[in-house]
Amino acid sequence: MVLRSQAWLPPRWALLGGFLVVIQFGTFSYWINSYWGGAPAALGGALVFGALGRLFRRPSAKSAAILVLGAIVLANSRS
């Protein structure tokens, strides 16, 4: 079985990075102790960053829509 890279990293590296982020920020961070924290900004950034990699590799309307959604979330999360 050959695992292909989805956007920026191979799936195993992306999973490892996700686990490290959850361990670092998900438990002992200020984000977890505030009302909304940085969750909307983190979600918007993840959508933009992920869609950007897919757009560079193989442009599609779906990836463009996800990029726009992430940009909207980022714009609305700024105070």
mmJSON file of the N, C-alpha and C atoms, coordinates in Angstrom:
{"data_MODEL":{"atom_site":{
"group_PDB":["ATOM","ATOM","ATOM","ATOM","ATOM","ATOM","ATOM","ATOM","ATOM","ATOM","ATOM","ATOM","ATOM","ATOM","ATOM","ATOM","ATOM","ATOM","ATOM","ATOM","ATOM","ATOM","ATOM","ATOM","ATOM","ATOM","ATOM","ATOM","ATOM","ATOM","ATOM","ATOM","ATOM","ATOM","ATOM","ATOM","ATOM","ATOM","ATOM","ATOM","ATOM","ATOM","ATOM","ATOM","ATOM","ATOM","ATOM","ATOM","ATOM","ATOM","ATOM","ATOM","ATOM","ATOM","ATOM","ATOM","ATOM","ATOM","ATOM","ATOM","ATOM","ATOM","ATOM","ATOM","ATOM","ATOM","ATOM","ATOM","ATOM","ATOM","ATOM","ATOM","ATOM","ATOM","ATOM","ATOM","ATOM","ATOM","ATOM","ATOM","ATOM","ATOM","ATOM","ATOM","ATOM","ATOM","ATOM","ATOM","ATOM","ATOM","ATOM","ATOM","ATOM","ATOM","ATOM","ATOM","ATOM","ATOM","ATOM","ATOM","ATOM","ATOM","ATOM","ATOM","ATOM","ATOM","ATOM","ATOM","ATOM","ATOM","ATOM","ATOM","ATOM","ATOM","ATOM","ATOM","ATOM","ATOM","ATOM","ATOM","ATOM","ATOM","ATOM","ATOM","ATOM","ATOM","ATOM","ATOM","ATOM","ATOM","ATOM","ATOM","ATOM","ATOM","ATOM","ATOM","ATOM","ATOM","ATOM","ATOM","ATOM","ATOM","ATOM","ATOM","ATOM","ATOM","ATOM","ATOM","ATOM","ATOM","ATOM","ATOM","ATOM","ATOM","ATOM","ATOM","ATOM","ATOM","ATOM","ATOM","ATOM","ATOM","ATOM","ATOM","ATOM","ATOM","ATOM","ATOM","ATOM","ATOM","ATOM","ATOM","ATOM","ATOM","ATOM","ATOM","ATOM","ATOM","ATOM","ATOM","ATOM","ATOM","ATOM","ATOM","ATOM","ATOM","ATOM","ATOM","ATOM","ATOM","ATOM","ATOM","ATOM","ATOM","ATOM","ATOM","ATOM","ATOM","ATOM","ATOM","ATOM","ATOM","ATOM","ATOM","ATOM","ATOM","ATOM","ATOM","ATOM","ATOM","ATOM","ATOM","ATOM","ATOM","ATOM","ATOM","ATOM","ATOM","ATOM","ATOM","ATOM","ATOM","ATOM","ATOM","ATOM","ATOM","ATOM","ATOM","ATOM","ATOM","ATOM","ATOM","ATOM","ATOM","ATOM","ATOM","ATOM"],
"id":[1,2,3,4,5,6,7,8,9,10,11,12,13,14,15,16,17,18,19,20,21,22,23,24,25,26,27,28,29,30,31,32,33,34,35,36,37,38,39,40,41,42,43,44,45,46,47,48,49,50,51,52,53,54,55,56,57,58,59,60,61,62,63,64,65,66,67,68,69,70,71,72,73,74,75,76,77,78,79,80,81,82,83,84,85,86,87,88,89,90,91,92,93,94,95,96,97,98,99,100,101,102,103,104,105,106,107,108,109,110,111,112,113,114,115,116,117,118,119,120,121,122,123,124,125,126,127,128,129,130,131,132,133,134,135,136,137,138,139,140,141,142,143,144,145,146,147,148,149,150,151,152,153,154,155,156,157,158,159,160,161,162,163,164,165,166,167,168,169,170,171,172,173,174,175,176,177,178,179,180,181,182,183,184,185,186,187,188,189,190,191,192,193,194,195,196,197,198,199,200,201,202,203,204,205,206,207,208,209,210,211,212,213,214,215,216,217,218,219,220,221,222,223,224,225,226,227,228,229,230,231,232,233,234,235,236,237],
"type_symbol":["N","C","C","N","C","C","N","C","C","N","C","C","N","C","C","N","C","C","N","C","C","N","C","C","N","C","C","N","C","C","N","C","C","N","C","C","N","C","C","N","C","C","N","C","C","N","C","C","N","C","C","N","C","C","N","C","C","N","C","C","N","C","C","N","C","C","N","C","C","N","C","C","N","C","C","N","C","C","N","C","C","N","C","C","N","C","C","N","C","C","N","C","C","N","C","C","N","C","C","N","C","C","N","C","C","N","C","C","N","C","C","N","C","C","N","C","C","N","C","C","N","C","C","N","C","C","N","C","C","N","C","C","N","C","C","N","C","C","N","C","C","N","C","C","N","C","C","N","C","C","N","C","C","N","C","C","N","C","C","N","C","C","N","C","C","N","C","C","N","C","C","N","C","C","N","C","C","N","C","C","N","C","C","N","C","C","N","C","C","N","C","C","N","C","C","N","C","C","N","C","C","N","C","C","N","C","C","N","C","C","N","C","C","N","C","C","N","C","C","N","C","C","N","C","C","N","C","C","N","C","C","N","C","C","N","C","C"],
"label_atom_id":["N","CA","C","N","CA","C","N","CA","C","N","CA","C","N","CA","C","N","CA","C","N","CA","C","N","CA","C","N","CA","C","N","CA","C","N","CA","C","N","CA","C","N","CA","C","N","CA","C","N","CA","C","N","CA","C","N","CA","C","N","CA","C","N","CA","C","N","CA","C","N","CA","C","N","CA","C","N","CA","C","N","CA","C","N","CA","C","N","CA","C","N","CA","C","N","CA","C","N","CA","C","N","CA","C","N","CA","C","N","CA","C","N","CA","C","N","CA","C","N","CA","C","N","CA","C","N","CA","C","N","CA","C","N","CA","C","N","CA","C","N","CA","C","N","CA","C","N","CA","C","N","CA","C","N","CA","C","N","CA","C","N","CA","C","N","CA","C","N","CA","C","N","CA","C","N","CA","C","N","CA","C","N","CA","C","N","CA","C","N","CA","C","N","CA","C","N","CA","C","N","CA","C","N","CA","C","N","CA","C","N","CA","C","N","CA","C","N","CA","C","N","CA","C","N","CA","C","N","CA","C","N","CA","C","N","CA","C","N","CA","C","N","CA","C","N","CA","C","N","CA","C","N","CA","C","N","CA","C","N","CA","C","N","CA","C","N","CA","C","N","CA","C","N","CA","C"],
"label_alt_id":[null,null,null,null,null,null,null,null,null,null,null,null,null,null,null,null,null,null,null,null,null,null,null,null,null,null,null,null,null,null,null,null,null,null,null,null,null,null,null,null,null,null,null,null,null,null,null,null,null,null,null,null,null,null,null,null,null,null,null,null,null,null,null,null,null,null,null,null,null,null,null,null,null,null,null,null,null,null,null,null,null,null,null,null,null,null,null,null,null,null,null,null,null,null,null,null,null,null,null,null,null,null,null,null,null,null,null,null,null,null,null,null,null,null,null,null,null,null,null,null,null,null,null,null,null,null,null,null,null,null,null,null,null,null,null,null,null,null,null,null,null,null,null,null,null,null,null,null,null,null,null,null,null,null,null,null,null,null,null,null,null,null,null,null,null,null,null,null,null,null,null,null,null,null,null,null,null,null,null,null,null,null,null,null,null,null,null,null,null,null,null,null,null,null,null,null,null,null,null,null,null,null,null,null,null,null,null,null,null,null,null,null,null,null,null,null,null,null,null,null,null,null,null,null,null,null,null,null,null,null,null,null,null,null,null,null,null],
"label_comp_id":["MET","MET","MET","VAL","VAL","VAL","LEU","LEU","LEU","ARG","ARG","ARG","SER","SER","SER","GLN","GLN","GLN","ALA","ALA","ALA","TRP","TRP","TRP","LEU","LEU","LEU","PRO","PRO","PRO","PRO","PRO","PRO","ARG","ARG","ARG","TRP","TRP","TRP","ALA","ALA","ALA","LEU","LEU","LEU","LEU","LEU","LEU","GLY","GLY","GLY","GLY","GLY","GLY","PHE","PHE","PHE","LEU","LEU","LEU","VAL","VAL","VAL","VAL","VAL","VAL","ILE","ILE","ILE","GLN","GLN","GLN","PHE","PHE","PHE","GLY","GLY","GLY","THR","THR","THR","PHE","PHE","PHE","SER","SER","SER","TYR","TYR","TYR","TRP","TRP","TRP","ILE","ILE","ILE","ASN","ASN","ASN","SER","SER","SER","TYR","TYR","TYR","TRP","TRP","TRP","GLY","GLY","GLY","GLY","GLY","GLY","ALA","ALA","ALA","PRO","PRO","PRO","ALA","ALA","ALA","ALA","ALA","ALA","LEU","LEU","LEU","GLY","GLY","GLY","GLY","GLY","GLY","ALA","ALA","ALA","LEU","LEU","LEU","VAL","VAL","VAL","PHE","PHE","PHE","GLY","GLY","GLY","ALA","ALA","ALA","LEU","LEU","LEU","GLY","GLY","GLY","ARG","ARG","ARG","LEU","LEU","LEU","PHE","PHE","PHE","ARG","ARG","ARG","ARG","ARG","ARG","PRO","PRO","PRO","SER","SER","SER","ALA","ALA","ALA","LYS","LYS","LYS","SER","SER","SER","ALA","ALA","ALA","ALA","ALA","ALA","ILE","ILE","ILE","LEU","LEU","LEU","VAL","VAL","VAL","LEU","LEU","LEU","GLY","GLY","GLY","ALA","ALA","ALA","ILE","ILE","ILE","VAL","VAL","VAL","LEU","LEU","LEU","ALA","ALA","ALA","ASN","ASN","ASN","SER","SER","SER","ARG","ARG","ARG","SER","SER","SER"],
"label_asym_id":["A","A","A","A","A","A","A","A","A","A","A","A","A","A","A","A","A","A","A","A","A","A","A","A","A","A","A","A","A","A","A","A","A","A","A","A","A","A","A","A","A","A","A","A","A","A","A","A","A","A","A","A","A","A","A","A","A","A","A","A","A","A","A","A","A","A","A","A","A","A","A","A","A","A","A","A","A","A","A","A","A","A","A","A","A","A","A","A","A","A","A","A","A","A","A","A","A","A","A","A","A","A","A","A","A","A","A","A","A","A","A","A","A","A","A","A","A","A","A","A","A","A","A","A","A","A","A","A","A","A","A","A","A","A","A","A","A","A","A","A","A","A","A","A","A","A","A","A","A","A","A","A","A","A","A","A","A","A","A","A","A","A","A","A","A","A","A","A","A","A","A","A","A","A","A","A","A","A","A","A","A","A","A","A","A","A","A","A","A","A","A","A","A","A","A","A","A","A","A","A","A","A","A","A","A","A","A","A","A","A","A","A","A","A","A","A","A","A","A","A","A","A","A","A","A","A","A","A","A","A","A","A","A","A","A","A","A"],
"label_entity_id":["1","1","1","1","1","1","1","1","1","1","1","1","1","1","1","1","1","1","1","1","1","1","1","1","1","1","1","1","1","1","1","1","1","1","1","1","1","1","1","1","1","1","1","1","1","1","1","1","1","1","1","1","1","1","1","1","1","1","1","1","1","1","1","1","1","1","1","1","1","1","1","1","1","1","1","1","1","1","1","1","1","1","1","1","1","1","1","1","1","1","1","1","1","1","1","1","1","1","1","1","1","1","1","1","1","1","1","1","1","1","1","1","1","1","1","1","1","1","1","1","1","1","1","1","1","1","1","1","1","1","1","1","1","1","1","1","1","1","1","1","1","1","1","1","1","1","1","1","1","1","1","1","1","1","1","1","1","1","1","1","1","1","1","1","1","1","1","1","1","1","1","1","1","1","1","1","1","1","1","1","1","1","1","1","1","1","1","1","1","1","1","1","1","1","1","1","1","1","1","1","1","1","1","1","1","1","1","1","1","1","1","1","1","1","1","1","1","1","1","1","1","1","1","1","1","1","1","1","1","1","1","1","1","1","1","1","1"],
"label_seq_id":[1,1,1,2,2,2,3,3,3,4,4,4,5,5,5,6,6,6,7,7,7,8,8,8,9,9,9,10,10,10,11,11,11,12,12,12,13,13,13,14,14,14,15,15,15,16,16,16,17,17,17,18,18,18,19,19,19,20,20,20,21,21,21,22,22,22,23,23,23,24,24,24,25,25,25,26,26,26,27,27,27,28,28,28,29,29,29,30,30,30,31,31,31,32,32,32,33,33,33,34,34,34,35,35,35,36,36,36,37,37,37,38,38,38,39,39,39,40,40,40,41,41,41,42,42,42,43,43,43,44,44,44,45,45,45,46,46,46,47,47,47,48,48,48,49,49,49,50,50,50,51,51,51,52,52,52,53,53,53,54,54,54,55,55,55,56,56,56,57,57,57,58,58,58,59,59,59,60,60,60,61,61,61,62,62,62,63,63,63,64,64,64,65,65,65,66,66,66,67,67,67,68,68,68,69,69,69,70,70,70,71,71,71,72,72,72,73,73,73,74,74,74,75,75,75,76,76,76,77,77,77,78,78,78,79,79,79],
"pdbx_PDB_ins_code":[null,null,null,null,null,null,null,null,null,null,null,null,null,null,null,null,null,null,null,null,null,null,null,null,null,null,null,null,null,null,null,null,null,null,null,null,null,null,null,null,null,null,null,null,null,null,null,null,null,null,null,null,null,null,null,null,null,null,null,null,null,null,null,null,null,null,null,null,null,null,null,null,null,null,null,null,null,null,null,null,null,null,null,null,null,null,null,null,null,null,null,null,null,null,null,null,null,null,null,null,null,null,null,null,null,null,null,null,null,null,null,null,null,null,null,null,null,null,null,null,null,null,null,null,null,null,null,null,null,null,null,null,null,null,null,null,null,null,null,null,null,null,null,null,null,null,null,null,null,null,null,null,null,null,null,null,null,null,null,null,null,null,null,null,null,null,null,null,null,null,null,null,null,null,null,null,null,null,null,null,null,null,null,null,null,null,null,null,null,null,null,null,null,null,null,null,null,null,null,null,null,null,null,null,null,null,null,null,null,null,null,null,null,null,null,null,null,null,null,null,null,null,null,null,null,null,null,null,null,null,null,null,null,null,null,null,null],
"Cartn_x":[0.842,0.0,0.887,0.633,1.411,0.583,1.138,0.459,0.925,-0.017,0.325,0.167,0.949,0.841,-0.444,-1.176,-2.419,-2.175,-1.452,-1.212,0.258,0.653,2.004,2.905,2.346,3.136,2.525,3.332,2.758,1.839,0.857,-0.12,0.49,1.532,2.115,2.733,3.408,4.003,2.921,1.866,0.769,0.104,-0.072,-0.659,0.229,1.525,2.465,2.405,2.412,2.319,1.025,-0.076,-1.36,-1.344,-0.766,-0.66,0.186,1.293,2.16,1.46,0.685,-0.055,-1.108,-1.827,-2.85,-2.211,-1.09,-0.416,0.06,0.642,1.192,0.109,-0.861,-1.828,-3.173,-3.496,-4.816,-5.028,-3.975,-4.127,-3.641,-2.481,-1.848,-1.73,-2.587,-2.47,-3.538,-3.295,-4.283,-5.53,-5.362,-6.489,-7.583,-7.221,-8.205,-8.957,-8.398,-9.004,-9.798,-9.886,-10.664,-11.942,-12.835,-14.149,-14.027,-13.574,-13.364,-11.897,-11.052,-9.629,-9.222,-8.31,-7.85,-8.402,-9.425,-9.957,-10.468,-11.255,-11.7,-10.543,-9.57,-8.417,-7.597,-7.442,-6.702,-7.444,-8.755,-9.552,-9.444,-9.587,-9.475,-8.103,-7.063,-5.708,-5.472,-6.005,-5.849,-6.576,-7.768,-8.501,-7.742,-7.237,-6.502,-5.223,-4.462,-3.176,-3.354,-4.337,-4.583,-5.084,-6.001,-6.546,-5.49,-4.604,-3.556,-2.655,-2.275,-1.447,-2.154,-3.439,-4.205,-4.388,-4.541,-4.688,-3.406,-2.26,-0.998,-0.808,-1.199,-0.999,-1.993,-3.285,-4.321,-5.492,-5.569,-6.64,-8.033,-8.944,-10.332,-11.238,-12.493,-13.463,-13.662,-13.613,-13.793,-12.681,-11.442,-10.317,-10.397,-10.818,-10.968,-12.061,-13.154,-14.235,-13.779,-12.989,-12.47,-11.509,-10.694,-9.788,-10.573,-11.612,-12.439,-13.138,-13.653,-14.29,-13.305,-12.09,-11.065,-10.712,-10.643,-10.35,-11.482,-12.712,-13.854,-13.811,-13.509,-13.404,-12.275,-11.137,-10.027,-10.392,-11.068,-11.455,-12.428,-13.339,-14.324,-13.798,-12.684,-12.142,-11.234,-10.902,-10.071,-10.936,-10.441,-11.255,-10.702],
"Cartn_y":[-1.182,0.0,1.245,2.125,3.348,4.503,5.224,6.388,7.629,8.365,9.587,10.784,11.783,13.027,13.75,14.25,14.943,16.386,17.131,18.521,18.888,19.022,19.465,18.328,17.41,16.352,14.988,13.941,12.595,12.378,11.501,11.323,10.998,10.193,9.831,11.039,11.898,13.099,14.079,14.181,15.065,14.578,13.278,12.717,12.99,12.8,13.082,14.554,15.44,16.87,17.23,16.606,16.851,16.418,15.254,14.784,15.73,16.2,17.109,18.43,18.94,20.185,19.987,18.872,18.602,18.477,17.795,17.639,18.984,19.81,21.095,22.114,22.287,23.369,22.905,21.644,21.173,20.993,20.878,20.567,21.677,22.209,23.121,24.545,24.942,26.249,27.208,28.484,29.499,29.317,28.807,28.639,27.781,26.769,25.844,26.464,27.488,28.068,29.337,29.777,30.97,30.569,31.523,31.21,30.621,31.393,30.866,30.586,31.314,31.123,31.423,30.664,30.855,29.813,29.079,27.99,28.456,29.537,29.96,30.361,31.076,31.476,30.255,29.297,28.083,27.279,27.202,26.489,27.165,28.484,29.22,29.072,29.15,28.982,27.587,26.574,25.203,25.002,25.594,25.488,26.165,27.375,28.112,27.381,26.969,26.328,24.993,24.213,22.932,23.086,24.041,24.254,24.828,25.629,26.217,25.141,24.17,23.074,22.278,22.046,21.31,22.128,23.432,24.283,24.324,24.321,24.313,23.007,21.921,20.606,20.324,20.517,20.233,21.179,22.283,23.264,22.662,23.009,22.566,23.582,23.546,24.464,24.152,22.892,22.498,23.077,22.963,23.51,25.029,25.67,27.126,27.544,26.787,27.107,26.941,25.913,25.712,26.83,27.272,28.387,29.654,29.932,31.121,31.007,29.828,29.63,29.886,29.38,29.616,31.092,31.799,33.234,34.005,33.59,34.241,34.009,32.774,32.489,33.303,33.399,34.202,35.677,36.203,37.621,37.906,36.986,37.205,36.901,36.194,35.876,36.976,37.939,39.064,40.086,40.61,41.599,42.995],
"Cartn_z":[0.0,0.0,0.0,-0.923,-1.057,-0.514,0.448,1.002,0.264,-0.298,-1.01,-0.081,-0.349,0.397,0.005,0.982,0.71,0.29,1.075,0.727,0.953,2.191,2.477,2.957,3.705,4.326,4.059,4.152,4.099,5.311,5.214,6.292,7.655,7.695,8.994,9.69,8.941,9.533,9.972,9.195,9.573,10.859,10.998,12.213,13.422,13.263,14.353,14.742,13.755,14.049,14.746,14.328,14.985,16.437,16.703,18.092,18.937,18.385,19.131,19.444,18.505,18.737,19.819,19.775,20.793,22.174,22.249,23.536,24.06,23.201,23.63,23.958,23.064,23.226,23.764,23.615,23.987,25.471,26.247,27.657,28.574,28.309,29.254,28.736,27.845,27.231,27.732,27.541,27.851,26.995,25.774,24.867,25.479,26.227,26.767,27.942,28.569,29.76,29.485,28.27,27.953,27.229,27.029,26.47,25.075,24.112,22.763,22.515,23.196,23.004,21.571,21.069,19.701,18.76,19.184,18.362,16.999,16.912,15.577,14.661,15.199,14.386,13.965,14.86,14.515,13.446,13.556,12.562,11.191,11.171,9.913,9.29,10.101,9.595,9.049,9.729,9.248,7.916,7.772,6.511,5.373,5.626,4.593,4.214,5.203,4.949,4.228,4.632,3.976,2.555,2.342,0.998,0.06,0.586,-0.242,-0.843,-0.031,-0.535,-1.614,-1.431,-2.439,-3.714,-3.573,-4.757,-5.584,-4.917,-5.647,-6.396,-5.769,-6.371,-7.489,-7.219,-8.213,-7.957,-8.678,-8.454,-8.669,-7.768,-7.905,-7.208,-7.579,-6.981,-5.499,-5.138,-3.734,-2.86,-3.311,-2.542,-2.453,-3.53,-3.505,-2.526,-2.485,-1.551,-0.104,0.177,1.529,1.904,0.964,1.211,1.544,0.79,1.038,2.393,2.728,4.031,5.167,5.029,6.039,6.163,5.042,5.078,5.757,5.52,6.18,7.687,8.084,9.519,10.146,9.457,9.972,10.082,9.078,9.104,10.231,10.493,11.556,12.947,13.044,14.366,14.906,14.081,14.518,15.233,16.331,17.062,16.936],
"occupancy":[1.0,1.0,1.0,1.0,1.0,1.0,1.0,1.0,1.0,1.0,1.0,1.0,1.0,1.0,1.0,1.0,1.0,1.0,1.0,1.0,1.0,1.0,1.0,1.0,1.0,1.0,1.0,1.0,1.0,1.0,1.0,1.0,1.0,1.0,1.0,1.0,1.0,1.0,1.0,1.0,1.0,1.0,1.0,1.0,1.0,1.0,1.0,1.0,1.0,1.0,1.0,1.0,1.0,1.0,1.0,1.0,1.0,1.0,1.0,1.0,1.0,1.0,1.0,1.0,1.0,1.0,1.0,1.0,1.0,1.0,1.0,1.0,1.0,1.0,1.0,1.0,1.0,1.0,1.0,1.0,1.0,1.0,1.0,1.0,1.0,1.0,1.0,1.0,1.0,1.0,1.0,1.0,1.0,1.0,1.0,1.0,1.0,1.0,1.0,1.0,1.0,1.0,1.0,1.0,1.0,1.0,1.0,1.0,1.0,1.0,1.0,1.0,1.0,1.0,1.0,1.0,1.0,1.0,1.0,1.0,1.0,1.0,1.0,1.0,1.0,1.0,1.0,1.0,1.0,1.0,1.0,1.0,1.0,1.0,1.0,1.0,1.0,1.0,1.0,1.0,1.0,1.0,1.0,1.0,1.0,1.0,1.0,1.0,1.0,1.0,1.0,1.0,1.0,1.0,1.0,1.0,1.0,1.0,1.0,1.0,1.0,1.0,1.0,1.0,1.0,1.0,1.0,1.0,1.0,1.0,1.0,1.0,1.0,1.0,1.0,1.0,1.0,1.0,1.0,1.0,1.0,1.0,1.0,1.0,1.0,1.0,1.0,1.0,1.0,1.0,1.0,1.0,1.0,1.0,1.0,1.0,1.0,1.0,1.0,1.0,1.0,1.0,1.0,1.0,1.0,1.0,1.0,1.0,1.0,1.0,1.0,1.0,1.0,1.0,1.0,1.0,1.0,1.0,1.0,1.0,1.0,1.0,1.0,1.0,1.0,1.0,1.0,1.0,1.0,1.0,1.0,1.0,1.0,1.0,1.0,1.0,1.0],
"B_iso_or_equiv":[0.0,0.0,0.0,0.0,0.0,0.0,0.0,0.0,0.0,0.0,0.0,0.0,0.0,0.0,0.0,0.0,0.0,0.0,0.0,0.0,0.0,0.0,0.0,0.0,0.0,0.0,0.0,0.0,0.0,0.0,0.0,0.0,0.0,0.0,0.0,0.0,0.0,0.0,0.0,0.0,0.0,0.0,0.0,0.0,0.0,0.0,0.0,0.0,0.0,0.0,0.0,0.0,0.0,0.0,0.0,0.0,0.0,0.0,0.0,0.0,0.0,0.0,0.0,0.0,0.0,0.0,0.0,0.0,0.0,0.0,0.0,0.0,0.0,0.0,0.0,0.0,0.0,0.0,0.0,0.0,0.0,0.0,0.0,0.0,0.0,0.0,0.0,0.0,0.0,0.0,0.0,0.0,0.0,0.0,0.0,0.0,0.0,0.0,0.0,0.0,0.0,0.0,0.0,0.0,0.0,0.0,0.0,0.0,0.0,0.0,0.0,0.0,0.0,0.0,0.0,0.0,0.0,0.0,0.0,0.0,0.0,0.0,0.0,0.0,0.0,0.0,0.0,0.0,0.0,0.0,0.0,0.0,0.0,0.0,0.0,0.0,0.0,0.0,0.0,0.0,0.0,0.0,0.0,0.0,0.0,0.0,0.0,0.0,0.0,0.0,0.0,0.0,0.0,0.0,0.0,0.0,0.0,0.0,0.0,0.0,0.0,0.0,0.0,0.0,0.0,0.0,0.0,0.0,0.0,0.0,0.0,0.0,0.0,0.0,0.0,0.0,0.0,0.0,0.0,0.0,0.0,0.0,0.0,0.0,0.0,0.0,0.0,0.0,0.0,0.0,0.0,0.0,0.0,0.0,0.0,0.0,0.0,0.0,0.0,0.0,0.0,0.0,0.0,0.0,0.0,0.0,0.0,0.0,0.0,0.0,0.0,0.0,0.0,0.0,0.0,0.0,0.0,0.0,0.0,0.0,0.0,0.0,0.0,0.0,0.0,0.0,0.0,0.0,0.0,0.0,0.0,0.0,0.0,0.0,0.0,0.0,0.0],
"pdbx_formal_charge":[null,null,null,null,null,null,null,null,null,null,null,null,null,null,null,null,null,null,null,null,null,null,null,null,null,null,null,null,null,null,null,null,null,null,null,null,null,null,null,null,null,null,null,null,null,null,null,null,null,null,null,null,null,null,null,null,null,null,null,null,null,null,null,null,null,null,null,null,null,null,null,null,null,null,null,null,null,null,null,null,null,null,null,null,null,null,null,null,null,null,null,null,null,null,null,null,null,null,null,null,null,null,null,null,null,null,null,null,null,null,null,null,null,null,null,null,null,null,null,null,null,null,null,null,null,null,null,null,null,null,null,null,null,null,null,null,null,null,null,null,null,null,null,null,null,null,null,null,null,null,null,null,null,null,null,null,null,null,null,null,null,null,null,null,null,null,null,null,null,null,null,null,null,null,null,null,null,null,null,null,null,null,null,null,null,null,null,null,null,null,null,null,null,null,null,null,null,null,null,null,null,null,null,null,null,null,null,null,null,null,null,null,null,null,null,null,null,null,null,null,null,null,null,null,null,null,null,null,null,null,null,null,null,null,null,null,null],
"auth_seq_id":[1,1,1,2,2,2,3,3,3,4,4,4,5,5,5,6,6,6,7,7,7,8,8,8,9,9,9,10,10,10,11,11,11,12,12,12,13,13,13,14,14,14,15,15,15,16,16,16,17,17,17,18,18,18,19,19,19,20,20,20,21,21,21,22,22,22,23,23,23,24,24,24,25,25,25,26,26,26,27,27,27,28,28,28,29,29,29,30,30,30,31,31,31,32,32,32,33,33,33,34,34,34,35,35,35,36,36,36,37,37,37,38,38,38,39,39,39,40,40,40,41,41,41,42,42,42,43,43,43,44,44,44,45,45,45,46,46,46,47,47,47,48,48,48,49,49,49,50,50,50,51,51,51,52,52,52,53,53,53,54,54,54,55,55,55,56,56,56,57,57,57,58,58,58,59,59,59,60,60,60,61,61,61,62,62,62,63,63,63,64,64,64,65,65,65,66,66,66,67,67,67,68,68,68,69,69,69,70,70,70,71,71,71,72,72,72,73,73,73,74,74,74,75,75,75,76,76,76,77,77,77,78,78,78,79,79,79],
"auth_comp_id":["MET","MET","MET","VAL","VAL","VAL","LEU","LEU","LEU","ARG","ARG","ARG","SER","SER","SER","GLN","GLN","GLN","ALA","ALA","ALA","TRP","TRP","TRP","LEU","LEU","LEU","PRO","PRO","PRO","PRO","PRO","PRO","ARG","ARG","ARG","TRP","TRP","TRP","ALA","ALA","ALA","LEU","LEU","LEU","LEU","LEU","LEU","GLY","GLY","GLY","GLY","GLY","GLY","PHE","PHE","PHE","LEU","LEU","LEU","VAL","VAL","VAL","VAL","VAL","VAL","ILE","ILE","ILE","GLN","GLN","GLN","PHE","PHE","PHE","GLY","GLY","GLY","THR","THR","THR","PHE","PHE","PHE","SER","SER","SER","TYR","TYR","TYR","TRP","TRP","TRP","ILE","ILE","ILE","ASN","ASN","ASN","SER","SER","SER","TYR","TYR","TYR","TRP","TRP","TRP","GLY","GLY","GLY","GLY","GLY","GLY","ALA","ALA","ALA","PRO","PRO","PRO","ALA","ALA","ALA","ALA","ALA","ALA","LEU","LEU","LEU","GLY","GLY","GLY","GLY","GLY","GLY","ALA","ALA","ALA","LEU","LEU","LEU","VAL","VAL","VAL","PHE","PHE","PHE","GLY","GLY","GLY","ALA","ALA","ALA","LEU","LEU","LEU","GLY","GLY","GLY","ARG","ARG","ARG","LEU","LEU","LEU","PHE","PHE","PHE","ARG","ARG","ARG","ARG","ARG","ARG","PRO","PRO","PRO","SER","SER","SER","ALA","ALA","ALA","LYS","LYS","LYS","SER","SER","SER","ALA","ALA","ALA","ALA","ALA","ALA","ILE","ILE","ILE","LEU","LEU","LEU","VAL","VAL","VAL","LEU","LEU","LEU","GLY","GLY","GLY","ALA","ALA","ALA","ILE","ILE","ILE","VAL","VAL","VAL","LEU","LEU","LEU","ALA","ALA","ALA","ASN","ASN","ASN","SER","SER","SER","ARG","ARG","ARG","SER","SER","SER"],
"auth_asym_id":["A","A","A","A","A","A","A","A","A","A","A","A","A","A","A","A","A","A","A","A","A","A","A","A","A","A","A","A","A","A","A","A","A","A","A","A","A","A","A","A","A","A","A","A","A","A","A","A","A","A","A","A","A","A","A","A","A","A","A","A","A","A","A","A","A","A","A","A","A","A","A","A","A","A","A","A","A","A","A","A","A","A","A","A","A","A","A","A","A","A","A","A","A","A","A","A","A","A","A","A","A","A","A","A","A","A","A","A","A","A","A","A","A","A","A","A","A","A","A","A","A","A","A","A","A","A","A","A","A","A","A","A","A","A","A","A","A","A","A","A","A","A","A","A","A","A","A","A","A","A","A","A","A","A","A","A","A","A","A","A","A","A","A","A","A","A","A","A","A","A","A","A","A","A","A","A","A","A","A","A","A","A","A","A","A","A","A","A","A","A","A","A","A","A","A","A","A","A","A","A","A","A","A","A","A","A","A","A","A","A","A","A","A","A","A","A","A","A","A","A","A","A","A","A","A","A","A","A","A","A","A","A","A","A","A","A","A"],
"auth_atom_id":["N","CA","C","N","CA","C","N","CA","C","N","CA","C","N","CA","C","N","CA","C","N","CA","C","N","CA","C","N","CA","C","N","CA","C","N","CA","C","N","CA","C","N","CA","C","N","CA","C","N","CA","C","N","CA","C","N","CA","C","N","CA","C","N","CA","C","N","CA","C","N","CA","C","N","CA","C","N","CA","C","N","CA","C","N","CA","C","N","CA","C","N","CA","C","N","CA","C","N","CA","C","N","CA","C","N","CA","C","N","CA","C","N","CA","C","N","CA","C","N","CA","C","N","CA","C","N","CA","C","N","CA","C","N","CA","C","N","CA","C","N","CA","C","N","CA","C","N","CA","C","N","CA","C","N","CA","C","N","CA","C","N","CA","C","N","CA","C","N","CA","C","N","CA","C","N","CA","C","N","CA","C","N","CA","C","N","CA","C","N","CA","C","N","CA","C","N","CA","C","N","CA","C","N","CA","C","N","CA","C","N","CA","C","N","CA","C","N","CA","C","N","CA","C","N","CA","C","N","CA","C","N","CA","C","N","CA","C","N","CA","C","N","CA","C","N","CA","C","N","CA","C","N","CA","C","N","CA","C","N","CA","C","N","CA","C","N","CA","C","N","CA","C","N","CA","C"],
"pdbx_PDB_model_num":[1,1,1,1,1,1,1,1,1,1,1,1,1,1,1,1,1,1,1,1,1,1,1,1,1,1,1,1,1,1,1,1,1,1,1,1,1,1,1,1,1,1,1,1,1,1,1,1,1,1,1,1,1,1,1,1,1,1,1,1,1,1,1,1,1,1,1,1,1,1,1,1,1,1,1,1,1,1,1,1,1,1,1,1,1,1,1,1,1,1,1,1,1,1,1,1,1,1,1,1,1,1,1,1,1,1,1,1,1,1,1,1,1,1,1,1,1,1,1,1,1,1,1,1,1,1,1,1,1,1,1,1,1,1,1,1,1,1,1,1,1,1,1,1,1,1,1,1,1,1,1,1,1,1,1,1,1,1,1,1,1,1,1,1,1,1,1,1,1,1,1,1,1,1,1,1,1,1,1,1,1,1,1,1,1,1,1,1,1,1,1,1,1,1,1,1,1,1,1,1,1,1,1,1,1,1,1,1,1,1,1,1,1,1,1,1,1,1,1,1,1,1,1,1,1,1,1,1,1,1,1,1,1,1,1,1,1]
}}}
